[in-house]
Structure formats: structure tokens, C-alpha cells
Amino acid sequence: MAAFSYLYDHHLDEHDWFLKADDDTYVIVENLRLLLSRHSSSQAHVFGHHIPVDREAARRGYLSGGAGYVLSREALRVMVEEGVRRDRCHSDGGSEDLEVTRCLETAGVQPEDSHDALGRSRFHPHALLSYLKSKECFSQHPEDKSFRVSHELEPVCVDACSR
């Protein structure tokens, strides 16, 4: 949570949106811009790849950290003021994506749907190559266990990526 507190203290008024991405996250900026253009950063919004689970730690699932997620200025403000600064969120040390989602929920900010008009995901938690492989590729290479895992979690095809 220290990174979010730092952004709040030093950059809150400088930016409309805050993207959390790992060093191996690939972002198609045009798609992200299209998604965000339909929303106001003065309202609490958070978008990412939602992983549905039914655990006490995240009642409605959590946002995949590997896929990246984006918070509006207001979502960052609410998360820090209502969650972090009031000691309602776990400090650093847990599973980052789960703890951030839990903190947002505690502060009253819920992840929103980020799929495009055709139902395609804009945030992908798996390696880019797994989205470029087709179902036929899986049947031709059944020994490829990494593809099998990706295939079971989400449909994979060349057209899976949002535009």
C-alpha cells in the first residue's frame, strides 16, 4: 500500500488515471484510452481482469495484478483516505492484487466490467503468446502444459484481444 500512499501524497492532482503494471505487462494504450474515455476520473472507477473467487479475503473476487489494473484519481483518493490511512487495509506483505482489491472494497470501490462491446477482455493475465495460439495449436501440441493451463482458464484465440 506504500506505493498508493506515495502516489496520493505526491501525484494525485497531476494525473486523472493511475495504471499499475508489472515490468512484463504489455499495454495497448489505444484500447486503454478508449475504455477510460467513457468514464470520469472524478468518480471512483477501477478496471482490470477480475478473477472470481469466493473467499472471505475478497468477497467478490480480485483484480489480477499480472494483467495490470487502472484506478481513477477518485478511486485512489478514496482507497487511501478511507482504507489505508484509517488502517482498514493490510499493509505491504500480502498478495498485492488480492490486498489492493480488498482495500478498494473496504473503501467502497468495486471493480467494474472492462470488456469491450463484443465481450472481449481488455486486461489479460496470461502470457501474450497464449492468446495468439489457436485451439488447433493445442490439439497439435498436447504436451504444451502451459498452453493447457491458459486454455482452461480463458478462451484463447487470435481475436481474443479487445480493440
C-alpha positions, -999 to +999 in steps of 0.1 A: +000+000+000+030+022+003+031+028-034-005+040-035+001+063-005+031+078-023+010+084-054-016+100-033+009+123-015+029+133-045+009+129-077-028+128-070-036+161-086-012+156-116-030+127-132-065+115-140-057+078-140-031+055-123-021+023-140-005-005-120+015-027-143+043-052-138+076-050-158+063-077-182+029-062-187+021-052-223-003-023-226-022-014-258-026+023-250-053+029-276-075+003-261-069+016-226-076+052-237-109+041-254-120+024-222-111+054-199-126+080-223-160+068-214-155+074-177-147+104-154-117+103-132-136+124-107-157+093-099-143+062-083-135+037-110-112+007-111-107-016-141-087-048-146-090-085-152-114-097-125-108-132-111-139-146-095-134-164-062-155-169-032-131-163-003-135-142+028-104-122+018-121-110-014-158-114-013-163-108-050-130-120-064-100-099-071-082-080-098-052-098-114-020-079-107-003-096-136-028-082-160-025-047-146-053-025-134-062+011-135-076+034-109-093+068-114-080+097-093-111+094-071-106+057-066-071+063-055-082+091-032-109+070-016-087+040-012-060+059+006-082+082+027-109+056+036-088+025+036-051+029+040-050+060+063-077+046+086-058+013+090-086-006+074-063-022+048-034-047+053+000-031+049+025-044+025+034-081+026+004-100+013-006-109-021-006-075-038-036-079-061-058-095-035-049-069-009-055-040-032-088-053-043-098-060-007-087-025+003-107-009-025-138-029-014-133-018+022-132+018+010-164+012-011-148+010-045-159-020-066-141-033-097-161-026-129-165-045-161-137-037-186-148-059-215-154-042-249-187-041-267-181-076-282-173-091-248-136-093-253-113-087-223-091-056-222-068-070-194-051-104-199-034-122-170-016-148-192+014-145-214+007-128-248+017-160-267-011-180-251-037-156-266-022-159-300-024-197-301-055-212-315-074-243-303-060-262-332-025-254-319-034-271-286-046-303-303-013-304-324+008-299-293-009-317-264+024-318-244+024-280-240+012-278-204+015-240-202-010-237-231-033-262-215-035-241-182-041-209-202-067-227-224-086-239-193-088-205-177-100-184-206-108-190-243-077-183-263-076-172-299-062-145-322-093-125-318-094-126-280-078-092-275-101-062-274-097-034-300 
